[in-house]
Amino acid sequence: PTGRRGPAPTGRRGPAPATAAPLAAALLTAVLFCLATRLSRSHPFGPVTRNTVDLGQQYLPFHAYWRSFLLGETHGDAFLNWNSGFGANFLGDIGTYLSSPFDLLVVLFPADQPELALYAITTAKIAAAGAAMALLLLRLRPGPWPLAAVLGTAYALSGWTFDYGATVPMWLDGLVAFPLLCLVGEWARTARRPVLGPLVVALAWIANFYTAYMATIGAAVLLVVRLLTAEESATARQRIAGALRAARGVLLGIGLAAPLVVVIFLATRGADPTPETTFAPASWTDLLARFLPATASVESPALFIGTPALLLALTLPFNRAVAPRVRAVLTTAIVLVTLSLQWEPTHLLWHAGASPNGIPYRQTFVLCGLLLVAAWFSAAGGVPRPAALLGGGALFGALAWTARGSVDIDRWTYPAVAAATVLALAAVPFALRAVHRPARLLPVLAVALLVAAQGGEALVTGKRIEEQRRAEVSWSPRIGPWHTAVAEATARADAWPRYRTDPGEVPGGNDVLLVGGQGPDYYSSLTTEATSRTLDGLGFGHYAKGRHPVTLDNPVTDAIFSIGTRIRSVPTGPLRQDEPPRATVSVTTTPVPPLVTVRRPGRPAGHPGDSAFAVQERLLGASVYELPPVTRTGRVLTARCPAGSRLWFWGPEYRGTATLAGEPPVEFEGKPPSVRAPMRPLGAVPATGEVRIELTSETRPRLPRQPVGCLVRDRLDTAVWELTATGATRVRAGGHTLTAELPPGSTGTAVLAVPRTSGWRCAAGDAEPRPARSYQGLLAVPLDGRATTVGCSFRPPGVLLGGAVGTAALLALTATGVLHRRRTRR
């Protein structure tokens, strides 16, 4: 309580605060976010692409595929994605990228507008976060709903949102979850809504368990603050009971989400491991700079919430109108959370025990939320008194002065701070006079100035962060005629499961999710180590430290994986940020073995060794390359190969060009450990058989022991004919199954052109399905000559365990509801 009196009643009833504040916050948030996009000239309000880094390479393709999946237009089902990585665990990807209720909105948009759909989903999530925070603030203590709406917007349009969340849409579910989980804590503290609370927790963890985990920690911090301050007369026993009710609700909610969370957890354990990251805290100068507008960096926490909101938060320690215990406990909590960002043990706690690659401050939205709670407690009872304003202003001035030397400061930063400060201070007299002279105009003017201050800074911040991001990080062009042409060609050529159709490379990545087909391209945090290692060993390339394998246009691997049709694209001009890409598309179909082939008993044929050429031969079951001794003299390689054979160069770590005499140079982009270059053809071996390769690189090339292979086409044609003659006579594919009919008397091993990942079970004939065996990294089923069919099915690891936990949690929740109802009736 502040002891101040509000305006005298006027006899007119305004809108209910619990409804007006969330609606106003959502509307204001959406308008400001769209205006910031327009000011940066970004799509859909401008010609420039928004598809930077993972937004273009992961989230956009996944949402395009999600729309097709929801409308029943894909070959796979919820368990398996047949398009990507030659067969991938789709349930894990659903839980990681697509399980938010907001993602269902994608079906409302045309198939050729996935960017617009994803932008609408992003805007809806951000607006919902603002609404949820406004509702939370009013539940924590009463106050003017326009202020709650403005502070809710400040939370939704924080620096974290512009710098991280807007380009990683799945994290935005955590932004929504934090205020909702804080509400769950309030319900538990007051012994209310014991069934709805766990359901909200479950929804948050299903939508995105990763940021929901961080939001749960943040909600626990606020719950502790509330238990210590909300009711001074409460006994220790009552406070402990409230904490236990909250813990029960969280455990039940996580249990309800277990059918998805357990699958994701086990998929993460089997994912291709990224290099270990050692946490290095940001300098305190950079950390303080991130409280200011128009700053952007992945190396420091994005803490901007707007100068007016931050000023209000900084007044709390000096605001004697707020109860001393509230000031002390809430301020201490915020300081400790800020310090936790910079200490490695707590950094690991925030990130579930593993320091992430890339952005190390993903939990920052929680601190932004706590700062806005502090601002609300300081201002909900009225404008802070001059002493509090001076104290908060002094703290802010010291912060801004200390941050002046940070590299993150932008030329727009201090002008935006000055303008916002002037507008915020101009609102103070109107707000103060409105207390003593009840009138509708004065509070409206005060709110208008506050909105102008907050909104103006948000617009500047959004514009500058978007512009800096486009200039400094990798980007993908917008969806355009290139993608459309490839998608149409792929749809015409698709013959699954008779053979695969590889769409080749289109701008962005995760190509098959955007344009269809069944290729190796696949960018997911859950790309399995088995898939990545198998494809690496065969000479495929990858990005993202192994989690983004890319296509390999090689006739041997096409035969191994039954890629019968290949789409090739030649761009008609350089890629631009402000224009959709265009290309000339061609289609080539060649005979390949079926998806299921049979290998004879005994040792696989082919050259010994671990080169990609030898591994390809062993998996194919035939020797199709000549692997000549290579002489290296400086940057020149020489060898002898059969005349007319096709020369292939394999240098996974090589960055530069390789040129066969008489042929154009071929570029390689190896950059270990993040980028692995695929093997590529350099040209035809001349009639003399002499091979001379000139390397051009800025550093001394690091090459494998056998970097050169000469493909003899006649040998490959013979191997393809033999595998086709002895392979499956018919192949059928279900949503997560693959079955084949084999020639009678088949012996040896049936090999399915699918990476052997955990979750596959196979059988020959009527035998009991067992965990699949591996044949050089692919699914394998032993044959004894009696079975004429083989079949494999995929079940994501953790489905049964997660289902059991979810069922138990549902029963416990039902019992909780029944007991609560009985107590209420009594």
Beta strands, then each sheet from edge to edge (+ up, - down):
strand 1: 80-81
strand 2: 88-89
strand 3: 500-502
strand 4: 542-543
strand 5: 548-549
strand 6: 563-571
strand 7: 583-589
strand 8: 596-599
strand 9: 625-626
strand 10: 631-633
strand 11: 636-640
strand 12: 646-649
strand 13: 655-660
strand 14: 666-669
strand 15: 680-684
strand 16: 690-696
strand 17: 708-711
strand 18: 730-733
strand 19: 737-741
strand 20: 747-755
strand 21: 760-764
strand 22: 770-771
strand 23: 773-775
strand 24: 778-784
strand 25: 789-794
sheet 1: 1+ 2-
sheet 2: 3+ 6+ 7-
sheet 3: 4+ 5-
sheet 4: 8+ 20- 24+ 23-
sheet 5: 9+ 17- 12+ 15-
sheet 6: 10+ 11- 16+ 13- 14+
sheet 7: 18+ 19- 25+ 21- 22+
end
